[in-house]
Amino acid sequence: MSPERGISLNDQISQEAAEWLVELRTGDADPVTRRDFDAWLRASPEHIRAFIEMAALWHEGGAVDSRHELDVEAIIARAESEPEVLELTPAAGAGAGADASMPLGPTLAQGVAPSAAGTPRSSRVRVAGWAAAAGFLLAGLATALFLRSAAPVPQLYATGVGARRLIVLPDGSKVLLDSKSRLRVSYTAATRNVELLQGQALFEVVENPQRPFLVYTGNALVRDVGTVFDVNRIGGGTIVTVVEGRVAVATPSQPLYLSAGEQLDVHLGQLSLRPIHVDISSTTAWTDGQVVLQSATLSDVAQVFNRYSARRLVARDLGRKPLRLSGVFSTDPNFLMRYLRSRPDIAVTENGSEIDIVRKPIGARS
């Protein structure tokens, strides 16, 4: 199926199909899940068609884009020279190779409870032939998805305030974790599963179309077979940016393809999702210890720098119009504090656990 063609089904059915895809790819396929999924498929031929199309799109490989707007090798080389480089080895037992001081937390993909599916007998008779024709395809597809969900004990990696960590995965893929970030990894024979629990990470994936690389964030699932992309969990949402190649992103509403230089911002409750073209060097500036602000409000600034600060930044803008900041800043919060204190309209107050940033209402001087 061509990605440009898209999914031409009812929005609700497409959303349910996407939710099932996420659930079966990354969740625990217990008997209740198997039963509910079976009931949902049998309820309507549209359900079967939606799931097949969604899964077919998910299995398509993306062509690798030849553009290289970011020196990925330089970033990896710089990270490898830092002291916190770890190699992730395959789990031989519970928690093997994981950070023992960190709890594993909830399981991958808590999932969204599907709606109850009921269909009159006459409708079931009409769809019986269609369902039988698709039976063998569905059986093989569903079985593969269920088997892939049976993952070994995951391994957890985390960074502290102001730290970056490079993780080398068993297949040679590399993950660069930003400050205050947490990553859970679970490799199976069929898939490479990663959950970004918190923060931001740059992924450089070794190509293997037969063993997809999946990154789950809570409201988005990114599928890749061999490329470079950035995933950022911030403000209750997920921002996916493709540096090289192409990825597919399954969201609660629809699957989308992203190519090099494109970014997708997924937040809960969004009705329309569209990729935008961005400056990759700005998006990945954190790999070089920098933050690029573009017309950012004080609240935006606090949200970004809370990842790099040991104390929580709390910002209030009392001006007539919101202040917008643009420029290149060091990820060191002290650099930001010096800049803010230099402004006559901003007061910075520090205490044991917080840094309060207040912009005073001084009219035209704002």
C-alpha angles and dihedrals in degrees: 000000000000113000089221090061092060128184112314097187133107110296094234093052091046090051092050091049091051091049091051091049091053092045095050094042098051110010136082110274098215122167092266091054091049091050095047092047091050091050091049092051093048093049096077143357086232089063091052093046092047093051093046092049092046092049092044090054089047091054095050115106121227123233112246113247114229096215116111108190093155129049097234094173090055091052092050092045091051091049092049089057091059120092098241098069112134132181116223110221125196112274112259093178143351110327094349110176093002129128100267092202093063124074117233092232126197123349123267116282108000085203134211119272108246122231117260110264120215127166131183117249093249091056091049090054091052093050096043095090094047092047092049091052090053094040100100093045092048094045093054093043095047092046091052092049093049092048091050091055091062094088128170122250106300125237121229128214127182142175129215129224111307094002131121123199132196116211119196110204124213093258093051096260114138133217123194111201121206126218117300092011131142128198132185119200128194120171122194131179090260105035143020106228124195129173119198101208096178141356131005137313140182114218125203105186127199109228118255115146091186092057110043121208109229126192118190123192106171100268102032138044119205120201121197136166101188125340145089123271141156125228122193125186105200137145095005092304144080129246116198119191124182115216099175132006125354138298137187119230120202111200130176089266109034145342118253137185121228126195132197111302094022128115134194123200111202119189130166114270096022112146098188126040122190130167118235132201114251142177102263093200090060094047093051097038088112089074086068096043096262138116121208112207119198115188090324122173121226089258090053090049092050091049093052097044094045085079090062101036128086088207123056116254115221116189131192125180113200096171124120089248125025116261114243120204126199131175146076116296133180114248086236103107090213089067090055092046092053091052094048093048089053090063114088092212096056129073120197119198122183128200135164098287107011144043112213117208116191127178111207122225101248099150118221093014088068 
